[in-house]
C-alpha cells in the first residue's frame, strides 16, 4: 500500500516500511516555471484586440441609443406641436419658431407656413396651406426631425 506522508511517498510492504525518497516533493526544482516573454506578449496582444472591439461596440451602442432617444422625443414633440397648430384658426397661421421650455432643453422648433403650388391647379390650391415643422436638438442642431402637414383654409371674401 502506498501513501504520501509529509511530502514523501511511502510504501508498506506487509510488515516493512519502504521510503522511495527522503526529499519532500515540494523541494524538487521545477524546470518550466513561469511564462516566456513571447507568451506574455501574445496574451497582451489578444487582450488589447478584444478590448478595442468591446470599446468600439460600446461607443456605437451609446450613439445609437442617443439617436433613438432623439427620434422618439422629436416625433412626440412634433405631434404635440402639430396638434396645437391644428387647434389654431387657419387664417391666423404664420411662420414661427421657439423651444419646448425647460422640460425639453436643447429642443427647438421652426414652423414655416406657405402656399401650395402645383401647375394647373390654382383654383383648388388657393384653399391649401403647406405647414412644415422642424424639430432640432443640440446646440448646433446636430439632429433634425421634419414633418409636413397640408391644411384646408377657407378664404373669406
N, C-alpha and C positions, 0 to 999 in steps of 0.2 A: 504494500500500500504506500502511495506517495502523497506527500502534502508539503505545503510551504510553512516554514516556521522562522520568523524573524528574517525574512528575505533569503532563506536558504532552503533549497529543495532537499527534503529528507525522505528516505525510504526505510520502511520497516520490513525486514525480511525475517518473518516468523519471530525470532527472539532477538535478532541482532539489528541495531540501528546503523544504517549506512548514510553518509553525507556525500553528496556529489560535489559540493563546493563549500568552502568556508567563507567565501566572499559574498556579501549580500548583493542581490541583483541590481539594486538601485545604484551601486557604485561602479557598475560597468560603464566604460566610456561609450558615448553614442557617436557613431561615425557621421550620420546625416542629421545633425540637429540644425534647425533654422531654415530660412529660405535664401535662395541666391538673389543677387541684385536683379537679374533678368526676370525672375518670377515676380518680384515686388513691382518692377516697372510695368509688367504686363497687367498685373492686377490693378494698379493705379490707372492705367490707360482704359481698361474696361469700365471701371467706376466713373471715370471722367466722361466717357462717351454716354453712359447711362444717365448721368446727372444732366448733361446738356439736353438730351432728349426729354427728360422729365420736366426740366425748367421751361423748355420751349413749348411743350404742350400745356403747361400751367399758364403761361403767358397768353397763349392763344385762347385758352378757356376763359380767362378773365376778359379778354377783348370781346369775345362772342357774347358773354353774359352781359357786358355793358351795352352792346348793340341791341340785344334782346330787350333789355330794360327800357332803352330809349324807344324802340319800336312799339312796345306795349303802352308806355306812358303817352307817347305822342299821338297814337291812334285814339286813345281815350280822351285826351285833351282836345284834339281836333273835333271829335264827335260832340263833345260838350260845347265847344265854341260854335259849331255849325247849328246846334240846337238853339243857341242864343240868337244867332243870325236869322234863323227861320221865324223866330218869335217877333222880330222887328218888322215894322211896317215896310213893305217892299219899296216904297217911294223914298224912304229915309236911308236906304243902303248907301254907304260910302266907304271908300278905301280907308283903312286904319291900321294901326299896329299897337302892340303893347306886350305885357308879360302876364304871367299867371300868378303873381304875388309870391309871398313867402312860402306857400305850400309847395310850390314847384320852382325853386330857384334855378336860374340859368335857362329856363324855358321861355322862349319868346314867340310871338305870333305876328304874322303880317297878312293883312286882308286886302285883296285887290278886287274891286268891282268894276266890270266893264261890259260893253255891249257885245253881243254875239254877232259875228259877221260871216255869212256864207253868201256866195254869189247867187243871185236869182231868187232869193227867198226873203226879200226885205220886208214884206208885209207881216210875215209871221215873226221874224226876228225882232221887230220893234217891241215885242212883249216879253222877250227873254233877256235875262241878265246872267252873265257868267261871273261866278264868285270863286276866286282862288284863295285858299287858305294855306299858309305855310307855317310849320312849326319848326323852330330852330332850338338846338341845345348846345350849350357851351359858350365860352367867351368869344370864340372865333367861329361860331356856328359850324362846328365840326359835323354835326348830324342834322339832317333836314328831312322833314316829312311833309308831303304836299297832298292837298285834297281839293277837288274841283266840284262845284255844285252849279246847276243851272236852275234858275228860279223864274217862274212866271210872274210878270209885273203888269198889272192892269194900268193902263195910262188913262188918266182923267183929262178930259178936254175942257 
